[in-house]
Amino acid sequence: MKAIILKEAGGPENFQVVEIPTPEPKAGEVLIKVKAFSINPVDMKTRKGLALYNTLKQDEPVILGWDVAGEVVALGEGVENFELEDCVFGMVNFPGHGKAYAEYVAAPANHLADQPDLITDEAAAASTLAALSAWQVLLQQAKVQPGERVLIHAAAGGVGHFAVQIAKYIGAFVIGTGSSSNYDFIKELGADETIDYTDEPFEDQVKEVDVVFDTVGGDNPLRSLQTLKSGGRIVAIAGGLTDEVKKLAAEKNITAISYLVQSNADDMEQIAELLEAGTIKPHVSKVYSFNQIAEAHQQIETSKTRGKIVVVV
Ligand SMILES: NC(=O)c1ccc[n+]([C@@H]2O[C@H](COP(=O)([O-])OP(=O)(O)OC[C@H]3O[C@@H](n4cnc5c(N)ncnc54)[C@H](OP(=O)(O)O)[C@@H]3O)[C@@H](O)[C@H]2O)c1
């Protein structure tokens, strides 16, 4: 099969399309003929030698990617919840070696869900790591309740655009940050208020929120503490929380959590139901071919991607 390997950590020029043996599904795994996979900032960070690079390097060749949609073409021993020709999607083996940039992927059956009939392969591939992150943070970490005020940073991005839709599904009052070029997009996702973070500091524009979902990192979590009520929660997914943030949060009676998304079939099934019902819709801003992987990485590196970008195989 064809796979995109990363020869060594560095720029997108280090990708190479090669022929390697098709993987055999182990017990509990299915073999997926990949139709599409999506690209995330963690792919780009890992490509540069950061994030999960050292984990992946232990099992060469390094093949990036975790988000797949495709068809089941072989079943490992003991797999009972899928059959041959099923269309499935999921975030596989995160934070391990997903190996999704390939024509075939061997994936644990308990990381996958059935792909809803009504959505395309591109849409399914897009609704994986980013959608799961939003789901797990809002429901399981922040435990957002109906009527709560939720501030979602980078609301136009891969995670943020799912987070706005999922927070509205929960029944929250949603405030999203983005640049003015994304104002209409964030409103169309369902946000009640949109804040242009390039105009003036967001912490001067919003107060008294119950929950902050930080997908930006840097000094954003620290600044976000100014927007939270006593008793509020902040969940940060882009780079952890400093001791300063943890200390100030404790002084202000704010729960501060740093979170890493986990592969999980039950959560994927919840995402599938929301997609099926049309409650959430992925926005795929660009589709690339297998040979355009370098261009896809250049795009994700801009930090300006609207919604998701996807590669079709
Ligand atoms: N820990 C975890 O489990 C986990 C899971 C998923 C993602 N992440 C991390 O979370 C971060 C976001 O991921 P993503 O997939 O959503 O990224 P993304 O799709 O690349 O985000 C791009 C969006 O970010 C917006 N943006 C950039 N700077 C901003 C700022 N200062 N304030 C508000 N919006 C800003 C841009 O909107 P404008 O053009 O309007 O500025 C753009 O639409 C990444 O660092 C990623 O690695 C972590």
PDBQT file of the ligand as one rigid body, heavy atoms in Angstrom, charges set to zero:
ROOT
HETATM    1  N1  LIG A 401      -5.035  18.630  24.162  1.00  0.00    +0.000 N 
HETATM    2  C1  LIG A 401      -5.844  18.135  23.230  1.00  0.00    +0.000 C 
HETATM    3  O1  LIG A 401      -6.443  17.087  23.403  1.00  0.00    +0.000 OA
HETATM    4  C2  LIG A 401      -6.041  18.879  21.934  1.00  0.00    +0.000 A 
HETATM    5  C3  LIG A 401      -7.018  18.436  21.029  1.00  0.00    +0.000 A 
HETATM    6  C4  LIG A 401      -7.243  19.174  19.868  1.00  0.00    +0.000 A 
HETATM    7  C5  LIG A 401      -6.485  20.331  19.620  1.00  0.00    +0.000 A 
HETATM    8  N2  LIG A 401      -5.540  20.700  20.511  1.00  0.00    +0.000 N 
HETATM    9  C6  LIG A 401      -4.761  21.954  20.288  1.00  0.00    +0.000 C 
HETATM   10  O2  LIG A 401      -5.696  23.023  20.300  1.00  0.00    +0.000 OA
HETATM   11  C7  LIG A 401      -5.255  24.045  19.421  1.00  0.00    +0.000 C 
HETATM   12  C8  LIG A 401      -6.383  24.376  18.435  1.00  0.00    +0.000 C 
HETATM   13  O3  LIG A 401      -6.637  23.257  17.593  1.00  0.00    +0.000 OA
HETATM   14  P1  LIG A 401      -7.549  23.447  16.303  1.00  0.00    +0.000 P 
HETATM   15  O4  LIG A 401      -7.575  22.155  15.584  1.00  0.00    +0.000 OA
HETATM   16  O5  LIG A 401      -8.828  24.091  16.655  1.00  0.00    +0.000 OA
HETATM   17  O6  LIG A 401      -6.627  24.503  15.494  1.00  0.00    +0.000 OA
HETATM   18  P2  LIG A 401      -6.922  25.274  14.142  1.00  0.00    +0.000 P 
HETATM   19  O7  LIG A 401      -8.065  24.649  13.429  1.00  0.00    +0.000 OA
HETATM   20  O8  LIG A 401      -5.642  25.409  13.408  1.00  0.00    +0.000 OA
HETATM   21  O9  LIG A 401      -7.365  26.733  14.654  1.00  0.00    +0.000 OA
HETATM   22  C9  LIG A 401      -7.396  27.745  13.699  1.00  0.00    +0.000 C 
HETATM   23  C10 LIG A 401      -8.293  28.858  14.175  1.00  0.00    +0.000 C 
HETATM   24  O10 LIG A 401      -7.709  29.508  15.291  1.00  0.00    +0.000 OA
HETATM   25  C11 LIG A 401      -8.170  30.856  15.280  1.00  0.00    +0.000 C 
HETATM   26  N3  LIG A 401      -7.220  31.643  16.076  1.00  0.00    +0.000 N 
HETATM   27  C12 LIG A 401      -5.888  31.721  15.909  1.00  0.00    +0.000 A 
HETATM   28  N4  LIG A 401      -5.355  32.492  16.891  1.00  0.00    +0.000 NA
HETATM   29  C13 LIG A 401      -6.400  32.876  17.688  1.00  0.00    +0.000 A 
HETATM   30  C14 LIG A 401      -6.502  33.687  18.858  1.00  0.00    +0.000 A 
HETATM   31  N5  LIG A 401      -5.426  34.251  19.424  1.00  0.00    +0.000 N 
HETATM   32  N6  LIG A 401      -7.733  33.864  19.411  1.00  0.00    +0.000 NA
HETATM   33  C15 LIG A 401      -8.822  33.305  18.846  1.00  0.00    +0.000 A 
HETATM   34  N7  LIG A 401      -8.786  32.549  17.732  1.00  0.00    +0.000 NA
HETATM   35  C16 LIG A 401      -7.584  32.342  17.172  1.00  0.00    +0.000 A 
HETATM   36  C17 LIG A 401      -8.244  31.223  13.828  1.00  0.00    +0.000 C 
HETATM   37  O11 LIG A 401      -9.326  32.084  13.680  1.00  0.00    +0.000 OA
HETATM   38  P3  LIG A 401      -9.081  33.593  13.162  1.00  0.00    +0.000 P 
HETATM   39  O12 LIG A 401      -8.587  33.420  11.736  1.00  0.00    +0.000 OA
HETATM   40  O13 LIG A 401     -10.437  34.187  13.260  1.00  0.00    +0.000 OA
HETATM   41  O14 LIG A 401      -8.037  34.191  14.025  1.00  0.00    +0.000 OA
HETATM   42  C18 LIG A 401      -8.501  29.896  13.120  1.00  0.00    +0.000 C 
HETATM   43  O15 LIG A 401      -9.821  29.787  12.642  1.00  0.00    +0.000 OA
HETATM   44  C19 LIG A 401      -3.973  23.516  18.779  1.00  0.00    +0.000 C 
HETATM   45  O16 LIG A 401      -2.871  23.997  19.498  1.00  0.00    +0.000 OA
HETATM   46  C20 LIG A 401      -4.092  22.014  18.940  1.00  0.00    +0.000 C 
HETATM   47  O17 LIG A 401      -2.841  21.350  18.926  1.00  0.00    +0.000 OA
HETATM   48  C21 LIG A 401      -5.288  20.000  21.649  1.00  0.00    +0.000 A 
ENDROOT
TORSDOF 0
